[in-house]
Amino acid sequence: MSAQAPSSQSPVPEYNPLTLADVLNFIKANYAALAVGVAIVLIVAAGLAMYAMQQRRNAEQASQMLLVAQSPKQWEELLAQHPKAAVAPIAWLALASSQYAAGAYDQALATYGRFLEKYPRHMMALAAELGKIQCQEGRGEIDAAFNGYALFVKIHPDHFLAPQALLGQARCLQIMRRYPEAKVIYEDFIAAHPKSEWVAQAEFAMRCLDRDIRAQRKLSMTNAPAGKL
């Protein structure tokens, strides 16, 4: 939605909705920031950055609030004041991701759920689905998260977030100390997608895994009976 500019200013450029390609291109340019596996936060940051550029000269109050909001409280205030604004879907995702980043996994899970209730066919609906799974992982529900990631990959194998779900599977296996299975996922992914933008994250995760494997071996040797060393 465009706002009418005052006569003394240049016309406001027509608003072009954020596209999936825009988000994917932003992620490709910033994949190094995904090393810890929290893709949803960056995805929402991409949406906010692009919306800000597109709406920089828009006088709509909700858009202005979107540009400065950072904390969960500010997102909640924006949604309370402008529940039907064009920016509301992005604000819901931003609220959920900010809650997740703050470690408020229960609240983030509920917010992602409300987003999906309100916007089940939104272009970012699958990002919210993945966000819910990541919240389960954050809450320590590792079995549920592992199954959620596996189902996401099975149903959406070609989605641009499928690698994140696959790496989430490996991360859960690593948490469960099922190291060989986790390593197979990382190695198979790197071998099958050598030019993927997600390879850097997989390689970082595998270095962490190798560190865990070495620590486990060292602990095993330390605890082994003297006669078996």
N, C-alpha and C positions, 0 to 999 in steps of 0.2 A: 504494500500500500504506500503510495507516494503522498507527500505533504506539499501544499502549495507554498512556494517560496515567496517572500516579500518582493515587491517590484524592484527593489534596489539590489536584489541578489540574482545570481544566475539560477535557472530552473533546477530543481532537484532531479538528479538522474533517476530514471525509472528503476524501481526495485526488482531485482532478479532473484527469485527464491534460491536458497542454498541447495545445491545438487549433491548427489552422492559422489559424483566425480570430483567436485570441489573438495569434499572432505577427504577422499582417498588421496588426492594429490597433496594435500596438506600433510597427511600422515606420512606419505612417502618421503617428503622433504624433512620430516622431523622424527624418523623412526628411532633414532638413537635415544630419544627421550623415553622410549617404551621399554627400556631394558628391565625394569622391575615388573613388567607385565600388566600395568594398569592402563589399558588402552582407552577405556571409556572416558577418563578424565581428559586425555588429549583430544579425543574426538569432539567432546563438548567445547574444549578450548578452540578447536578449529572452527566449529560452528559460530562461536561468539566472535572470533577474530574476523571471520568473513562477513558476518552480519554487521559488525561494527564498520567495516570498510564500506559496505553497501549503503548503510544508513547514516554515515558520518554527518550528513547535512540534513537529516530528517528531524523535524521539530517535534515529532510525536513523543509525548512524555515517557511512555513505556520504553521506547527505543533508547531514550537518553538514560533511563534507569538501567537498562541492559548493559550499557557501556561502562558503568561504574560499579555495578554490583559484584561482590566477591564472596561475601560470607553467606552461610545458609540463611541467616536472618534477613539479609538484603534481598535474597531471591524470594523468600517468603513474603516480604513486603511488596515486591513487584507483583507477584501472583495475586496477592490479596487486593491490590489496587486496580490491577488490569487483568482479570482472569480470562478475558476473551480477546486480548490483544494478539496481533499476529506473532509477537515474539513469545507468547506463552509456552508453546511446546519446547523451545530452546531453553526457556527459563526453568521448566520442570526438570529437564535433563541436567541443567547446570546445578540446580538445587541438589539433585540426587548425587551428582559427581562430587560436589563440595562436601556433602555429608560423608560420602565414602572416603574422600581424602582426609577427613577429620577423624576417621575411625568409627564413625557412627553408623555401623553397618545395618543395624535394625532399621533406623530411620531411612537410610538410603534404599534398602530393600523395599520398604513401604512406598517410598516416593517413585521408584521405578515402576512398581505395581500400579500406582495411580496414573502414571503417564500412559501405561499400556491400556488402562481402562478408558482413558480419555481419547487417546490417539492410537487405536489398535492398528491402523493402516498407515501410520506416519512413516516417512522414509527412514527414520532413525529407530523404528520399533525393535529391530533386531539388535541394535546397540543396547537398548534398554533390557532386552532379554539377556544378553551377555552380561550386562551390569548386574542383574539379579544373581546370576551364577557367581560372579566375582564377589558379591556380598556374602553368599553362602561360604565361599572359601575364606573370606575375611573373618567370618564368625566361627571358623573352625569346623564347619560341617563338610569335611573333606570328601567323604564318600558321596554325599549328595552333589557337591560341586563337580567331582570327577564324572559322575553319571550325567550331569547337566552339560558339561563340556562335550562329552562323547556324543550325546544326543544332538547337540547343536551342529557338530561336524557332520553327523550322519544325515541330518535333514537339510543342511545348508552347506554342502561341500564346496560350492563355488563362490560363496559369499566372501567379500573382502575381509571379513572378521573371522572367517574359518581358521586361519593360522593362529589367531589369538586363542581360540577355543582349543585347538590342538596343543598349543604350548601350555595352556592351562591344564590340560590332561597330564602332561609331563610334569608340571609343577606339583600337582596333587600326588602323583606317584612318588615324586621326590620327597614330599612331606611325609608320605607313608613309608619312606625308606625302601621303596621298591625301585632301587637305583638302576638295575639293568633294564627294566622296562622303560623307565624314563629316558635313559640314554638312547635306546632304540628309536624312540619318537624324535628326539632331537637330531640324531644322525640321519634318520630316514628323511626328515623334513629338509635338512641342509642338502642332502644328496639329490633329492627330487626337485628342489627349488633353489638352485645355486644362485640365481639372480633375483630372488625375491627380496622385497624390502624388509622382510621379517627375519632374514638370515642373521643379521647382526644381533637381534634379540636372542635367537636360538643359540648362537655361539656364546653369548654372554652367559646364558642359562646353563649351557653345558660346562663352561669353566667353573661355575658355582657347583655344579653336580660333581665334577671331578674332584673338587676340593672336599666335598662331603664324603666321597668314596675313599679318598686318602685318609680322612679323619677316622672313618669307620675301620679301615684296615689297621691304622695305628692303634686304635682302641682295642681291637681284637688281639693284636700282638701283645699289648700291654697286659691284657687280662688272661692271656693264654697260660696254662701251666708251664713251668720252667722246662719240663721234660719234652714239651711239644714245640718249643721254639726252634 
